[in-house]
């Protein structure tokens, strides 16, 4: 079995900056998602009349599900091809 060589990206290529921008935006959105979930905790607690521990567990479970789906769909994209898997998910 022969290995496929990785594409060579020159130092002046703008593609690496687009990749860096995409990763940065993804990281920012992940941090924003978890901070919004933590900001809404007091509202959830007062609305449903529950204790703090139960509401924190709810947020932890939410973040675990989001993280596991992110990993699963990333692997799916690696196996099926990114362009093809994007159209299958949409």
C-alpha distances in whole Angstrom, upper triangle without the diagonal:
4,7,10,13,16,19,21,25,28,30,33,31,33,29,29,33,32,29,32,35,33,32,35,37,35,36,39,39,38,41,44,43,43,46,48,47,49,52,53,53,57,57,56,57,61,60,59,61,58,58,56,53,52,52,50,48,47,46,43,42,42,40,37,37,36,34,32,32,31,28,27,27,25,22,23,22,19,18,20,20,23,25,25,25,28,30,29,31,34
4,7,9,12,15,18,21,24,27,29,27,30,27,26,30,30,27,30,32,31,30,34,35,33,35,38,38,37,40,42,42,43,46,47,47,49,51,52,53,57,57,55,58,61,60,59,61,59,58,56,54,53,52,50,48,48,46,44,43,42,40,38,37,36,34,32,32,30,28,27,27,25,22,23,22,19,18,20,19,22,24,24,25,28,29,29,31,34
4,6,9,12,15,18,21,24,26,24,26,23,23,26,26,24,26,29,27,26,30,32,30,31,34,35,34,37,39,39,39,42,44,44,45,48,49,50,54,54,53,55,58,57,57,59,56,55,53,51,50,49,47,45,45,43,41,40,39,37,35,35,33,31,30,29,27,25,25,25,22,20,21,20,16,16,18,17,20,22,22,23,25,27,27,29,31
4,6,9,12,15,18,21,23,21,23,20,20,24,23,21,24,26,25,24,28,29,28,29,33,33,33,35,37,37,38,41,42,43,44,47,48,49,53,53,52,54,57,56,56,58,56,55,52,51,50,49,46,45,44,42,40,40,39,36,35,34,33,30,29,29,26,24,24,23,21,19,20,18,15,15,17,15,17,19,20,21,23,25,26,27,29
4,6,9,12,15,18,20,18,21,18,18,21,22,19,22,25,24,23,27,28,27,29,32,32,32,34,37,37,38,40,42,42,44,46,48,49,52,53,52,54,57,57,56,58,56,55,53,51,50,49,47,45,45,43,41,40,39,36,35,35,33,31,30,30,27,25,26,25,22,21,22,20,17,18,19,17,18,20,22,23,24,27,27,29,31
4,6,9,12,15,17,15,17,14,14,18,18,16,18,21,20,20,23,25,24,25,28,29,29,31,33,34,35,37,39,39,41,43,45,46,49,50,49,51,54,54,53,56,53,53,50,48,48,46,44,43,42,40,38,38,37,34,33,33,31,28,28,27,25,23,24,23,19,19,20,18,15,17,18,16,16,18,20,21,22,25,26,27,29
4,6,10,13,14,12,14,12,12,16,16,14,17,19,19,19,22,24,23,25,28,29,29,31,33,34,35,37,39,40,41,43,45,46,50,50,49,52,54,54,54,56,54,54,51,49,49,47,45,44,43,41,39,39,37,35,34,34,31,29,29,29,26,24,25,24,20,21,22,19,16,19,19,16,16,18,20,21,22,24,26,27,28
4,6,10,12,10,13,11,11,15,16,14,16,19,19,20,22,24,24,26,28,29,30,32,34,35,36,38,40,41,42,44,46,47,51,51,50,53,56,55,56,58,56,55,52,51,51,49,46,46,45,42,41,41,39,36,36,36,33,31,32,31,28,27,28,26,23,23,25,22,20,22,23,20,19,21,23,25,25,27,29,30,31
4,7,8,6,9,8,8,11,12,12,14,16,17,17,19,22,22,23,26,27,28,30,31,33,34,36,37,39,40,42,43,45,48,49,49,51,54,53,54,56,54,53,50,49,49,47,44,44,44,41,39,40,38,35,35,35,32,30,31,30,27,26,28,26,23,24,25,22,20,23,24,20,19,20,23,24,24,27,29,29,30
4,5,5,9,9,9,12,14,14,15,17,19,19,21,23,24,25,27,29,30,31,33,35,36,37,39,41,42,43,45,47,50,51,51,53,56,55,56,58,56,55,52,51,52,49,47,47,46,43,42,43,41,38,38,38,35,33,34,34,30,29,31,30,26,27,29,25,24,27,27,24,23,24,27,28,27,30,32,33,33
4,6,9,10,9,10,13,14,14,16,18,19,20,22,24,24,26,28,29,30,32,34,35,36,38,40,41,42,44,46,49,49,50,52,54,54,55,57,55,54,51,50,51,48,46,46,45,42,41,42,40,37,37,38,35,33,34,34,30,30,32,30,27,28,30,27,25,29,29,26,25,26,29,30,29,32,34,34,34
4,6,9,9,10,12,14,14,16,18,19,20,22,24,25,26,28,29,30,32,34,35,36,38,40,41,42,44,46,49,49,50,52,54,54,55,57,56,55,52,51,52,49,47,47,46,43,42,43,41,38,39,39,36,34,36,35,31,31,33,31,28,30,31,28,27,30,30,27,25,25,29,30,29,31,34,34,34
4,5,6,8,10,11,12,14,16,17,18,20,21,23,24,26,27,29,30,32,33,34,36,38,39,40,42,44,47,47,48,50,53,52,53,55,54,53,50,49,49,47,45,45,44,41,40,41,38,36,36,36,33,31,33,32,28,28,30,28,25,27,28,24,24,27,27,23,21,22,25,26,25,27,30,30,30
4,6,5,7,9,10,11,13,15,15,17,19,20,21,23,25,26,27,29,31,32,33,35,37,37,39,41,44,44,45,47,50,49,50,52,51,51,47,47,47,44,42,43,42,38,38,39,36,33,34,34,31,29,31,30,26,27,29,27,24,26,27,23,23,26,26,23,20,20,24,25,23,26,29,28,28
4,5,5,6,9,10,11,13,14,15,17,19,20,21,23,25,26,27,29,30,31,33,35,36,38,40,43,43,43,46,48,48,48,51,49,49,46,45,45,42,40,40,39,36,36,36,34,31,32,31,28,27,28,27,23,24,26,23,20,22,23,20,19,23,22,19,16,17,21,21,20,22,25,25,25
4,5,5,6,9,10,11,12,14,15,16,18,20,21,23,24,26,27,29,30,32,33,34,36,38,41,42,42,44,47,46,47,49,48,47,44,43,43,41,38,39,38,34,34,34,32,29,30,30,27,25,27,26,22,22,25,23,19,22,23,20,19,23,23,20,17,18,22,22,21,24,26,26,26
4,5,5,6,9,10,10,12,14,15,16,18,20,21,22,24,26,27,28,30,32,32,34,37,39,40,40,42,45,45,46,48,46,46,42,42,42,39,37,38,37,33,33,34,32,29,30,30,27,25,27,26,23,23,26,24,21,23,25,21,21,25,25,22,19,20,24,24,22,25,27,26,26
4,5,5,6,9,10,10,12,14,15,16,18,20,21,22,25,26,27,29,30,31,33,35,38,38,38,41,43,43,44,46,45,44,41,41,41,38,36,36,35,32,32,32,30,27,28,28,24,23,25,24,20,21,24,21,18,21,22,19,19,23,22,19,16,17,20,20,18,21,24,23,23
4,5,5,6,8,10,11,12,14,15,17,18,20,21,23,24,26,27,29,30,32,34,37,37,37,40,42,42,42,45,43,43,39,39,39,36,34,34,33,30,29,30,27,25,25,25,22,21,22,21,18,18,20,18,15,18,19,16,16,20,20,17,14,15,19,19,17,20,22,21,22
4,5,5,6,9,10,11,12,14,15,17,18,20,21,22,24,26,27,28,30,32,35,36,36,38,41,41,41,43,42,41,38,37,37,35,32,33,32,29,28,29,27,24,25,25,22,20,23,22,18,19,22,20,17,20,22,19,19,22,23,20,17,19,22,21,20,23,25,24,24
4,5,5,6,9,10,10,12,14,15,16,18,20,21,22,24,26,26,28,31,34,34,34,37,39,39,40,42,40,40,37,37,37,34,32,32,31,28,28,29,26,23,25,25,21,20,23,22,18,20,22,20,18,21,22,19,20,24,24,21,18,19,22,21,19,22,24,23,23
4,5,5,6,9,10,11,12,14,15,16,19,20,21,23,25,26,27,29,32,32,32,35,37,37,38,40,38,38,35,35,35,32,30,30,29,26,26,26,24,21,22,22,18,18,20,18,15,16,19,16,14,18,19,16,17,20,20,18,14,15,19,18,15,19,21,19,19
4,5,5,6,9,10,11,12,14,15,17,18,20,21,23,24,26,28,31,31,31,34,36,36,37,39,37,36,33,33,33,30,28,28,27,24,23,24,22,19,20,20,17,15,18,17,13,14,17,16,13,16,18,16,16,20,21,18,15,17,20,19,17,20,22,20,21
4,5,5,6,9,10,11,12,14,16,16,18,20,21,22,24,26,29,30,30,32,35,35,36,38,36,35,32,32,32,29,27,28,27,23,23,24,22,19,21,21,18,17,20,19,16,17,20,19,16,20,21,19,20,24,24,22,19,20,23,22,20,23,25,23,23
4,5,5,6,9,10,10,12,14,15,16,18,20,21,22,25,28,28,28,31,33,33,34,36,34,34,31,31,31,28,26,27,26,22,22,23,21,18,20,20,16,16,19,18,15,17,20,18,16,20,21,19,20,24,24,21,18,19,22,20,18,21,23,20,20
4,5,5,6,9,10,10,13,14,15,17,19,20,21,23,27,27,26,29,32,31,32,34,32,32,29,29,29,26,24,24,23,20,20,20,18,15,17,17,13,12,15,14,11,13,16,14,13,16,18,16,17,21,21,19,16,18,20,18,16,19,21,18,18
4,5,5,6,9,10,11,12,14,16,17,18,20,22,25,26,26,28,30,31,31,33,31,30,27,27,27,24,22,23,22,18,18,19,17,14,16,17,13,12,15,15,12,14,17,16,14,18,20,18,19,23,24,22,19,21,23,21,19,23,24,21,22
4,5,5,6,9,10,11,12,14,15,16,18,20,23,24,24,26,29,29,30,32,30,30,26,27,27,24,22,23,22,18,19,20,18,15,17,18,15,14,18,17,15,17,20,19,18,21,23,21,22,26,26,25,21,23,26,23,21,24,25,23,23
4,5,5,6,9,10,10,12,14,15,17,19,22,22,22,25,27,27,27,30,28,28,25,25,25,22,20,21,20,16,17,18,15,13,16,16,12,13,16,15,12,15,18,17,16,20,21,20,21,25,25,23,20,21,24,21,19,22,23,20,20
4,5,5,6,9,10,11,13,14,16,17,21,21,21,23,26,26,26,28,26,26,23,23,22,20,18,18,17,14,14,15,12,10,12,13,9,9,13,13,10,13,16,15,15,18,20,19,20,23,24,23,20,22,24,21,19,22,23,20,20
4,5,5,6,9,10,11,12,14,16,19,20,20,22,24,25,26,27,25,25,21,22,22,19,17,18,17,13,14,16,14,11,14,15,12,12,16,16,14,16,19,19,18,21,23,22,24,27,28,27,24,26,28,25,23,26,27,23,24
4,6,5,6,9,10,10,12,15,17,18,18,21,23,23,24,26,25,24,21,22,22,18,17,19,17,14,15,17,14,12,15,16,13,14,17,17,15,18,21,20,20,23,25,24,26,29,29,28,25,26,28,25,23,26,27,23,23
4,6,5,6,9,10,11,13,16,16,16,19,21,21,22,24,22,22,20,20,19,16,15,16,14,11,12,14,10,9,12,13,10,11,15,14,13,16,18,18,18,22,23,22,24,27,27,27,24,25,27,24,21,24,25,21,21
4,5,5,6,9,10,11,15,15,15,17,20,20,20,22,20,20,17,17,17,14,12,13,12,8,9,12,9,7,11,12,10,11,14,15,14,16,19,19,19,22,24,24,26,28,29,29,26,28,29,26,24,27,27,23,24
4,5,5,6,9,10,13,14,14,16,19,19,20,22,20,20,16,17,18,14,13,15,14,10,12,15,12,11,14,16,14,15,18,19,18,20,23,23,23,26,27,27,29,32,32,32,29,30,32,29,27,30,30,26,27
4,5,5,6,9,12,12,12,15,17,17,18,20,19,19,16,18,17,14,13,15,13,10,13,15,12,11,15,16,14,16,19,19,18,21,23,23,23,27,28,27,30,32,32,32,29,30,32,29,26,29,29,25,25
4,6,6,7,10,11,10,12,15,15,16,17,16,16,14,14,14,10,10,12,10,7,9,11,9,9,13,13,12,14,17,17,17,20,22,22,23,26,27,27,29,31,32,32,29,31,32,28,26,29,29,25,25
4,5,5,8,10,10,11,14,15,16,17,15,15,11,13,13,10,8,11,10,7,10,12,11,11,14,16,15,16,19,20,20,22,24,25,25,28,29,30,32,34,35,35,32,34,35,31,30,32,32,28,29
4,6,7,8,10,11,13,14,16,17,16,16,13,15,15,12,11,14,13,11,13,16,14,14,17,19,17,19,22,23,22,25,27,27,28,31,32,32,34,36,37,37,34,35,36,33,31,34,34,30,30
4,6,5,6,9,10,11,12,14,14,14,12,14,14,10,11,13,12,10,13,15,13,14,17,18,17,19,22,22,22,25,27,27,28,31,32,32,34,37,37,37,34,35,36,33,31,33,33,29,29
4,5,5,6,9,10,11,12,11,10,8,10,10,7,7,11,9,8,12,14,12,14,17,18,18,19,22,23,23,26,27,28,29,32,33,33,35,37,38,38,35,37,38,35,33,35,35,31,31
4,5,5,6,8,10,10,10,10,8,12,12,9,10,13,13,12,15,17,16,17,20,21,21,23,26,26,27,29,31,32,33,35,36,37,39,41,42,42,39,41,41,38,36,38,38,34,34
4,5,5,6,9,10,11,12,11,14,13,10,12,15,13,13,16,18,16,18,21,22,21,24,26,26,27,30,31,31,33,36,36,37,39,41,41,41,39,40,41,37,35,37,37,33,33
4,6,5,6,8,8,10,10,12,10,7,10,12,10,11,14,15,14,16,19,19,19,22,24,24,25,28,29,29,31,34,34,35,37,39,39,40,37,39,39,36,34,36,35,31,31
4,6,6,5,5,7,7,10,9,7,10,12,11,12,15,16,16,18,20,21,22,24,26,26,28,30,31,32,34,36,37,38,40,42,42,43,40,42,42,39,37,39,38,34,35
4,6,5,7,9,10,13,12,10,13,16,15,15,19,20,19,21,24,24,25,27,29,30,31,33,34,35,37,39,40,41,43,45,45,45,43,44,45,41,39,41,40,37,37
4,6,8,11,12,15,13,11,15,16,14,16,19,19,18,21,24,23,24,27,28,28,30,33,33,34,36,38,38,39,42,43,44,44,41,43,43,40,38,39,38,35,34
4,6,9,11,13,11,10,13,14,13,15,18,18,17,20,22,22,23,26,27,27,29,32,32,33,35,37,37,39,41,43,43,44,41,42,43,39,38,39,38,34,34
4,7,10,12,10,10,14,15,14,16,19,19,19,22,24,24,26,28,29,30,32,34,35,36,38,40,40,41,44,45,46,46,44,45,46,42,41,42,41,38,38
4,7,8,7,7,10,12,11,14,16,16,17,20,21,22,23,25,27,28,29,31,32,33,35,37,38,39,41,43,44,44,42,44,44,40,39,41,40,36,37
4,6,6,7,9,10,11,13,15,16,17,19,21,22,23,25,26,28,29,31,32,34,35,37,38,40,41,43,44,45,43,45,45,41,40,42,41,37,38
4,6,5,6,9,10,11,12,14,15,17,18,20,21,23,24,26,27,29,30,32,33,35,36,38,39,41,42,43,40,42,43,39,38,41,40,36,37
4,5,5,6,9,10,10,12,14,15,16,18,20,21,22,24,26,27,28,30,31,33,34,36,37,39,40,41,39,41,42,38,37,40,39,35,36
4,5,5,6,9,10,11,12,14,15,17,19,20,21,23,24,26,27,29,30,32,33,35,36,38,39,40,38,40,40,36,36,38,36,33,34
4,5,5,7,9,10,11,13,14,16,17,19,20,21,23,25,26,27,29,31,32,33,35,36,37,38,36,38,38,35,33,36,35,31,32
4,5,5,6,9,10,11,12,14,15,16,18,20,21,23,24,26,27,29,30,32,33,35,36,37,34,37,37,34,33,35,34,30,32
4,5,5,6,8,10,10,12,14,15,16,18,20,21,22,24,26,27,28,30,31,33,34,35,33,36,36,32,31,34,33,29,30
4,5,5,6,9,10,11,12,14,15,17,18,20,21,23,24,26,27,29,30,32,33,34,32,34,34,30,29,31,30,26,28
4,5,5,6,9,10,11,12,14,15,16,18,20,21,22,24,26,27,29,30,31,32,30,32,32,29,27,30,29,25,26
4,5,5,6,9,10,10,12,14,15,17,18,20,21,23,24,26,27,29,30,31,29,31,32,28,27,30,29,25,27
4,5,5,6,9,10,11,12,14,15,16,18,20,21,22,24,26,27,28,29,28,30,30,26,26,28,27,23,25
4,5,5,6,9,10,11,12,14,15,17,18,20,21,22,24,26,27,27,25,27,28,24,23,26,24,21,22
4,5,5,6,9,10,10,12,14,15,16,18,20,21,23,24,26,26,24,26,27,23,22,25,24,21,22
4,5,5,6,9,10,11,12,14,15,17,18,20,21,23,24,25,23,26,26,22,22,25,24,21,23
4,5,5,6,9,10,10,12,14,15,16,18,20,21,22,23,22,24,24,20,20,22,21,17,19
4,6,5,6,9,10,11,12,14,15,16,18,20,21,21,19,21,22,18,17,20,19,16,17
4,5,5,6,9,10,11,12,14,15,17,19,20,20,19,21,22,18,18,21,20,17,19
4,5,5,6,9,10,11,12,14,15,17,18,19,18,21,21,17,18,20,19,16,19
4,5,5,6,8,10,10,12,14,15,16,17,16,18,18,14,14,17,15,12,15
4,6,5,6,9,10,11,12,14,15,16,14,16,17,13,13,16,16,13,15
4,6,5,6,9,10,11,12,14,15,14,17,17,14,15,18,17,15,17
4,5,5,6,9,10,11,12,14,13,16,15,12,13,16,14,12,16
4,5,5,6,9,10,10,11,10,13,12,9,9,13,11,9,12
4,5,5,6,9,10,10,9,12,13,10,10,14,13,12,15
4,5,5,6,9,10,10,13,13,10,12,15,14,13,16
4,5,5,6,8,8,11,10,7,10,12,11,10,14
4,5,5,5,5,8,8,5,8,11,10,10,13
4,6,6,6,10,10,9,11,14,13,14,17
4,6,8,11,10,9,12,14,13,14,17
4,7,9,7,6,10,11,10,11,14
4,6,5,6,8,10,10,12,14
4,6,5,6,9,10,11,12
4,6,5,7,9,10,11
4,5,5,6,9,10
4,5,5,6,9
4,5,5,6
4,5,5
4,6
4
